[in-house]
Structure formats: structure tokens, C-alpha cells
């Protein structure tokens, strides 16, 4: 029986960095430490902010709920440049 190779997870580094910067911006604006947010949300904020893990939509949703933000409000200030190649639909 051959074991399957794990699929390599695709990651958009620019989007990843932008989401993390937004999380840091919000957390810092409240004067909260990584530990404070981690303790109160159960999220591994230090791993997100160091790049060890990427936050899932569920993690982002929990983060937003903690700060009483909608996902729309969280994402509204995130600006990603236009793709450099056409997107096929």
C-alpha cells in the first residue's frame, strides 16, 4: 500500500502578510499583547504573527468577534494589487 504524499498547501504570501499586518494593527490599537489575545480567544496569535501558522477563516472570525468587528470591517482596509495574470473562470 503506497502512502500518498501530502499535498503542498498553496499560500499567497502577499495576502498572508497583509492579513497578519491587519491583525497586528487591530491588536496594537487596543494595546493588547499577543498573550492577552491568545488567552481570551484561544487563538495561537504568536504563531500567526511569526508566520509559523496561517489563520483560517474561522480563526479570523474569532479574532473579529473578540474585537466586535465584522469580517467585512476586518477586510475593508485590506488592499491587494491586481493580479499580474488573467484569472480563468
Protein Blocks (a to p, Z undefined) as FASTA:
>chain_A
ZZdddddddddfklmmmmmmmmmmmmmmnopafklmmmmnopafklmmnomaccdfklmm
mmmmmnopafklmmmmpccdddfbdcdZZ
